[in-house]
């Protein structure tokens, strides 16, 4: 299957290609309509930046509290670190639901307080509570 792996032995193949897929699959209406936790968010860069703007701005959006300060702190408190078997052994750090900066690989911010999540195809979102900035970048298509 072009762009995908049928079977495969490596953990990265099993994690990223279960079920097997092609880039055409990922760009299809069926894929976009599926509910795949942590696997197929579809949004605009503006909306992604707005989502990350809440934790970047002490949990508020347009003056409405949507996250507690305690929840934000838990999201950016390290829960696990080390080489990630699914991400080709890259050194990673994780809070609750978010990636944390590692030496030499932050989130486009000089702040060690920034946290977020890289996405497939080069997309990315992060919150920087020190700069009070929510950032979102998305690509138009996988491939």
C-alpha positions in Angstrom: 0.0 0.0 0.0 1.7 3.2 -1.1 2.5 5.6 1.7 1.5 2.9 4.3 2.8 -0.3 5.7 1.0 -3.6 5.6 2.0 -5.6 8.8 5.5 -4.3 9.6 7.6 -5.3 12.5 9.0 -2.0 13.9 7.0 -0.3 16.7 6.9 2.9 14.7 5.3 1.1 11.8 2.7 -0.5 14.0 1.9 2.7 15.8 1.7 5.0 12.7 0.1 2.6 10.2 -2.6 0.8 12.2 -4.7 0.5 10.1 -2.6 0.7 7.0 -3.1 4.0 5.1 -2.1 6.1 2.2 -1.8 9.9 1.9 -5.0 9.7 -0.2 -6.7 8.0 2.7 -5.6 10.8 5.1 -6.9 13.4 2.8 -10.3 11.7 2.3 -13.7 12.8 3.8 -14.0 9.5 5.5 -10.7 10.0 7.4 -11.6 13.6 8.3 -15.0 12.4 9.6 -13.6 9.6 11.7 -13.1 10.0 15.5 -9.5 8.9 16.1 -8.3 10.1 19.5 -5.0 12.0 19.2 -4.8 11.0 15.6 -6.8 13.2 13.2 -7.6 16.7 14.4 -8.7 18.9 11.6 -8.7 22.7 12.1 -7.5 26.0 10.9 -4.3 27.6 12.1 -6.4 30.4 13.7 -8.6 28.0 15.6 -5.6 26.0 16.8 -3.9 29.2 18.0 -7.1 30.1 19.8 -7.2 26.7 21.6 -3.6 27.2 22.7 -4.3 30.8 23.6 -6.3 29.7 26.6 -3.5 28.0 28.5 -1.1 30.8 27.3 -3.4 33.4 28.9 -3.9 31.8 32.3 -6.9 29.8 31.2 -9.1 32.4 29.7 -10.5 33.1 26.2 -12.4 36.4 25.6 -12.6 36.9 29.4 -14.2 33.4 30.1 -12.2 30.9 32.1 -12.1 27.6 30.3 -9.1 26.0 32.2 -8.0 26.2 35.8 -4.5 27.3 36.6 -4.1 23.9 38.2 -5.0 22.1 35.0 -2.5 24.2 33.0 0.2 23.4 35.5 -0.5 19.7 35.3 -0.4 19.8 31.5 3.1 21.3 31.6 4.5 19.1 34.5 6.8 16.4 33.2 5.2 12.9 33.4 7.6 11.0 31.2 10.9 11.6 29.3 13.4 9.7 27.3 13.8 8.2 23.8 10.5 7.6 22.2 10.2 4.2 20.5 7.4 5.5 18.2 9.2 8.6 17.2 12.4 6.9 16.0 14.1 7.1 19.4 14.0 10.9 19.5 14.4 12.3 23.0 11.0 13.5 24.2 9.4 14.9 27.3 5.6 14.8 28.0 3.2 16.5 30.4 -0.4 15.4 30.6 -1.5 15.4 26.9 1.2 17.7 25.6 4.9 17.6 24.6 7.4 19.6 26.5 10.5 21.2 25.2 13.7 19.2 25.1 17.3 20.4 24.8 17.6 21.9 21.3 14.0 21.4 20.3 11.5 23.9 21.7 8.3 25.2 20.3 9.6 28.2 18.4 9.8 30.0 21.7 12.8 30.7 23.9 10.6 29.9 26.9 11.1 26.6 28.8 7.5 27.1 29.9 6.1 26.5 26.4 4.2 23.3 25.7 2.2 21.9 22.8 2.1 19.2 20.2 3.7 18.6 16.9 1.3 17.2 14.3 1.5 15.0 11.2 2.7 16.7 8.0 4.5 19.5 9.8 1.5 21.0 11.7 2.1 22.3 15.2 0.5 24.1 18.0 1.8 25.4 21.3 1.2 27.7 24.3 3.8 30.0 25.8 2.5 31.2 29.1 5.5 33.5 29.7 4.9 35.4 26.4 1.1 34.9 26.6 1.0 33.5 23.1 -1.0 30.7 21.6 0.4 29.5 18.2 -1.0 27.3 15.5 0.4 26.2 12.1 -1.3 23.7 9.9 -0.7 22.4 6.4 -3.3 22.1 3.7 -2.7 18.5 2.8 -0.8 15.4 4.1 2.0 14.4 1.8 
